[in-house]
Amino acid sequence: MNPVPRWRIAAAVLVLAALLGFGVMLAPIYVDNLKLQTSVEEITRRVDSQKRTDETLRQDVLNKARELNLPVKADNVHITRSPEGLRIDVRYFVRVTVPGYTVDLHFYPGAGSR
């Protein structure tokens, strides 16, 4: 049996290290988005949310996003009222830049009451 060349082992270790590095860099962004999603769901479930103004609800979402250091602006928060209930949708992106590469991660947390 032929032994695996050292350069292949080194290349594999470099690729795994790069993947791990990307995971460590991106995981907190996805976790914060999940926290924002949970907060939006809680806002739509509250009984008093139907009576609150759109601007107050928008401010609640923006405050949570600011707390999580997410780049959400007022025009990213869409509130829809219908006979079926209240719906809040948030559309935003986070730009991640690493040497030689930039990617925009798009997120769409939202929730509705019934």
Helices and strands as residue ranges (DSSP letters): H 6-45, G 47-50, H 54-67, G 74-76, E 77-82, E 85-90, E 92-98, E 101-107, E 110-112
